[in-house]
Amino acid sequence: MNRPLSQALQQDVRDSVRTRATLETSINVNAVAEAVRLRHLAENVALEDIAALVIATAGHMGRPMVFERDNDEYQNHIGAPHKANGFKYA
């Protein structure tokens, strides 16, 4: 982390990981980090910095983690060929 994160953002990460831990068997690091980032857009914190805090928090809690993205959402974001455009994923 290049700069300190606000107390509010750190607390949001802790609360989000704790909530996900009660609802799911593993913590989806990318999903939690993106949700927190969107709630704190004004702070302009890199997704990677938030993800690092999610990893540390989930690890401290002893929770298993996964690193998944919604493939359709990710493909749309990067502008890659999409199955709706006649392309199929390999």
ABEGO torsion letter per residue (X at the ends): XABBBBAAAAAAAAAAAAAAAAABABBBAAAAAAAAAAAAAAAGBBAAAAAAAAAAAAAAAGBBBBBBBBAAAAAAAAGBBBAAAGBBBX
